[in-house]
Every structure is written in C-alpha cells, then in structure tokens.
Amino acid sequence: MIVEEKRVLAPLTTFKIGGPATFFAQVKNFTDLEEVQKLGKAQGLPLFVLGGGSNVLIRDGGFQGIVLKPDFDFIEVYDNEVHVGAGTIIAHVVFQTVSLGLMGLEWAGGLPGTVGGAIRGNAGCFGGEIKDSVLSVEACDMQTGQFKNFTPEECNFSYRMSFFKKNPQWLVVQAKLRATKGNKDELMENMQSHIAFRKEHHPLEYPNAGSTFKNVPLASVSEKVKQLAQEQGVVKTDPFPVIPSAFLIDQCNLKDKEIGGAAVSVKHPNFMINKNHATAQDILDLIAYVKDTVHKKFEVILEEEIFIL
Ligand SMILES: Cc1cc2nc3c(=O)[nH]c(=O)nc-3n(C[C@H](O)[C@H](O)[C@H](O)COP(=O)(O)OP(=O)(O)OC[C@H]3O[C@@H](n4cnc5c(N)ncnc54)[C@H](O)[C@@H]3O)c2cc1C
C-alpha cells in the first residue's frame, strides 16, 4: 500500500474543491486497513473515509489526518442477490444488474458515488432508497479493528441516515444486495429515463456535490408554509411528505446568487455549484447565506445533506 503525504483532495471530489490530507491511502484489502489503523494510532491522527467524493465539501485547509479510500471493487452476481465491494461505483452495479435483467437498483440510474457512500447516507431518489435493497452489510470498526455483519435492522436506515452515518468509525467494506428477476428492457428504460432526467434537471456542466440540503419534512413547517407548498403542488413523497429545499430557495429568489466563485444553480437551486474556481469558503459562505435567507422568510432551518470536512 502506498501512503501519500500532503495529497491534495480536490481532484477526488465532484466539487473539485479541497486542500491536502496529511496522509492519503488507497486500501485494497484487510492488511491495508490494519496498516492504516496502526498509522493513525502511531501518529495520533483521525481517519476519514472518502468514497466517490460526491457528497463532501473539503475545506481549503484540507484535513489534518489520514484519508483512506476503500478500493474494494467487485460485483458478484448470484440468483437473487448481488455482492458488492464498498469502493465499487454504484453506477457500475446498477448497469450490470439491469443488463442482466435484475430488478431493485434501477432507481439509482445516474447516481454518483460508491456503494459505501450510498449505504452510509442511505442514498435515494425517484422513490427508491438503497435500504430497500440491503440484505446485509459488512463493516469494520476502525478504532478496534472489529469486523461485523449488520442485518438491515442493525443498519438502522432512515431518510439519508444510517447506523454508519451516526457512527463514522465504522467503514463499510462490502454489502449483499437483493436483486430479483425482472424485465430487462423495462428495467433498462427505467434506468435510462433517470439518467436522462438528471442530465436535464441537474447542473452537471459545473462541479457540484448534489443536493446541498435535505428536503424539509412537511410535518415540521408552519401552516402558512405548508399551504403555500400544497397550493404550488410541490409536496413530494421522499419517502414521506417533504417540501423540496429547492422550492424554498427559489421562493427566496436565490437562483444564480453568487459568492466568490460559488453560485446557486439556476437549473436546480438546491445545488450549490463551483461556477468559477470557487474555494470551499465561497461555498460555505453561500450555504450560510441561503440558510439565513430561507430561515428569515419561512422560519425553516435547512439541514445540510453534504458532509463538510
Ligand atoms: C450530480 C449529483 C447528484 C446526486 N444525486 C443524489 C441523489 O439523487 N440522491 C442521493 O441520495 N444522493 C445524491 N447525490 C449525493 C451523492 O452522490 C450520494 O450521497 C452518494 O451516495 C455518496 O457516495 P460517495 O461514495 O461519493 O461518498 P463520499 O462523498 O465520498 O462520502 C460521503 C460520506 O460517506 C462516507 N463514506 C464513503 N464511503 C464510505 C464507506 N465505505 N464506509 C463508511 N463511510 C463511507 C464519507 O466518510 C462521507 O462522510 C448526488 C451527488 C451529485 C454530485
């Protein structure tokens, strides 16, 4: 295993933003994991797991610690299940299962990132969530070196949440996912329609990290805001009734609001984009501005979906 010093992290993220990590290691097997753990203990440095970098904002000063990138990259297909490594690109898993006429992951067509990142955040869209497919997850406690198989119940999934998100010392190593026989042509069409939707509605022409804020549970807002959202027909089930944060941001006329090189996307106002060589601080300032404006207008506190390191 090669351990790099002062590796700049920006190119490893979809935002293309972020300073260096004290150490960076790509781990390919359990021996590598052990070595990284020992290095962390010897240097007294914290560890951070980086998947596809599609849900993180890394600060300009970087990370005083060890960034490890799981390179457990495999897809094994069995009768009614698929075994996948945590470092596998989720789009590859979707494409392979759909190509074999296996149903269950087609909602994730075009979803960026890795299997590990998707499980940790219970990624979801178009009415699907990764939790619906999980049969079991193997993870490693990076503090003790203990490996454990988690049942779906133990994963404790909820909206963009899981046991692993609440307990970041656990690194997802691999997972078994449900995949049942379906109609290949229909699945392919379904997957392609999601990819096409993303191309049309997401600002993929600029570096970004997806939705900046979680959508807002309808049950948590005032009657006035609820009524406005219902009148405008924007309430979605995701997986419970929510008001899209994009709607609230748009109602504050924040589309194309710029701070430094960062901007609120015109195409999808819940996406903060790296429009012109933005720094992490530009994005953080924009996030703070958007939160403050939405709070003043609607008394809603937007909660970040992206992880800020
Ligand atoms: C254009 C675009 C569209 C998006 N659309 C959606 C969407 O529709 N729905 C959705 O839910 N998300 C969406 N996202 C966000 C993102 O793609 C997902 O959250 C994705 O699952 C993150 O995976 P990742 O591997 O990139 O994680 P990273 O960004 O690398 O990491 C995110 C977090 O997960 C942790 N992590 C990563 N790997 C592991 C592991 N093996 N074990 C434990 N923890 C780990 C990291 O430490 C970090 O805290 C979108 C992002 C972009 C850029």
The ligand as a Gaussian input file, in Angstrom:
#p B3LYP/6-31G(d) Opt

LIG

0 1
 C      -24.847000      15.349000      -9.503000
 C      -25.148000      14.651000      -8.195000
 C      -26.392000      14.091000      -7.992000
 C      -26.689000      13.440000      -6.782000
 N      -27.918000      12.882000      -6.621000
 C      -28.208000      12.240000      -5.467000
 C      -29.487000      11.629000      -5.284000
 O      -30.336000      11.655000      -6.148000
 N      -29.717000      11.000000      -4.102000
 C      -28.784000      10.931000      -3.105000
 O      -29.055000      10.333000      -2.063000
 N      -27.569000      11.496000      -3.262000
 C      -27.258000      12.146000      -4.400000
 N      -26.028000      12.725000      -4.563000
 C      -25.053000      12.696000      -3.465000
 C      -24.076000      11.510000      -3.542000
 O      -23.911000      11.077000      -4.859000
 C      -24.542000      10.329000      -2.713000
 O      -24.769000      10.726000      -1.395000
 C      -23.513000       9.187000      -2.745000
 O      -24.116000       8.035000      -2.227000
 C      -22.235000       9.498000      -1.960000
 O      -21.304000       8.459000      -2.212000
 P      -19.737000       8.731000      -2.291000
 O      -19.064000       7.420000      -2.463000
 O      -19.432000       9.762000      -3.313000
 O      -19.461000       9.295000      -0.840000
 P      -18.410000      10.427000      -0.421000
 O      -18.878000      11.738000      -0.946000
 O      -17.035000      10.023000      -0.748000
 O      -18.583000      10.395000       1.150000
 C      -19.790000      10.810000       1.741000
 C      -19.784000      10.337000       3.192000
 O      -19.809000       8.914000       3.206000
 C      -18.703000       8.404000       3.939000
 N      -18.258000       7.163000       3.283000
 C      -17.876000       6.984000       1.993000
 N      -17.547000       5.696000       1.779000
 C      -17.730000       5.047000       2.956000
 C      -17.541000       3.698000       3.395000
 N      -17.097000       2.728000       2.588000
 N      -17.819000       3.406000       4.692000
 C      -18.266000       4.357000       5.548000
 N      -18.446000       5.649000       5.199000
 C      -18.182000       5.986000       3.915000
 C      -17.652000       9.502000       3.910000
 O      -16.791000       9.410000       5.025000
 C      -18.520000      10.754000       3.945000
 O      -18.863000      11.062000       5.264000
 C      -25.705000      13.368000      -5.764000
 C      -24.440000      13.928000      -5.983000
 C      -24.161000      14.561000      -7.188000
 C      -22.789000      15.135000      -7.406000

